[in-house]
Amino acid sequence: MRSLTPVLAVAAATLTAATAADPPGVVGRWDLTVSGPDGTYPSWLEVRRSGTNTLVGSFVGRFGSARPVSRVEVDGDRVRFAVPPQWEKRADDLAFEGKLDGGLLRGETTDDRGRRVTWEGRRAPDLKRAGPPRWGAPVGLFNGKDLTGWKPRPPAAGHGWAVENGVLVNKAPGTDLVTGQTFTDFKLRAEFRYPKGSNSGVYLRGRYEVQVEDDAGRDPDSHGSGGVYGFLTPSVNAAKPAGEWQTLEVTLVGRVLTVVLNGERVIDRQAIPGITGGALDGDEGRPGPVMLQGDHGRVEFRALTLTPAADGG
């Protein structure tokens, strides 16, 4: 789970001068890049029609999960909406203003420190596949000896990951761990364990977080074990109590995801709408790495095996 700066969400909207036969060009999914004083980071926007004269959707920012937006207005090629505060230290909404410019959506806002940032969006790919993949040979992501094949995020940062008695351990939480290899469509199997109260996640292609959390016995939630953070809710909470070894098996083909947690299928061939908070990038059409979230709590992995699609997806 991420909990630092805004993750944004368009939950309701007001549409002007649109008809069912002539939907506004902003309707659809957008992979965004936000640029500001601290560099760039990915974000994501979906706008969809609800009825004839209303737009609804979702907007995901740098960290956190989706949240309601108070207003979206479309006037010709101009787009405006406002995002209520979540974790940032401000009392007012974040106001977004943008413009459709050919195939791009461009605009600006301010960050939680009042500094101007710009954003640019490109339509997200649908990632549909012509048929089921042919699976290749399994790849061991963790050799049980050292961190070969992995790097911290950011690459130059110190980190608290180590290998102890054949187990990959996040001893001093603070830094994510990312594979050097990238993948498109794949099956991933992980064996993991965490202490009481801990929290982590496994990012698929570095963009979609499957949550790992000490929440055994709670109601299923998209922010809980086996969920895709803020997007897909497990059918049941199959988490074991803290301190026990657990298994996570995921199959990702395009956007379509299946999650099996501790032998129970909790997400069955559901489409992931877009990137989740904390993603490495928003370039959804490209292969990406596996990333282990390491900035929240201690977590251990004793097996990480990935089977890629033989045709690359």
Secondary structure, DSSP 8 states (H G I E B T S, - for coil): ---SS-----------S-BTTB--TT-EEEEEEEEETTEEEEEEEEEEE-SSS-EEEEEE-SSS-----SEEEEETTEEEEEE--SSSS-SS-EEEEEEEETTEEEEEEE-TTS-EEEEEEEE------SS---B---EES--SSS-TTEEEESTTS---EEEETTEEEE-S-S-EEEESS-BSSEEEEEEEE--TT-EEEEEETTTEEEEEES-TTS---TTSTTSBTTTB--SS-----TTS-EEEEEEEETTEEEEEETTEEEEEEEE--S--TT-S---TTS-B--EE--SSS--EEEEEEEEEBTT--
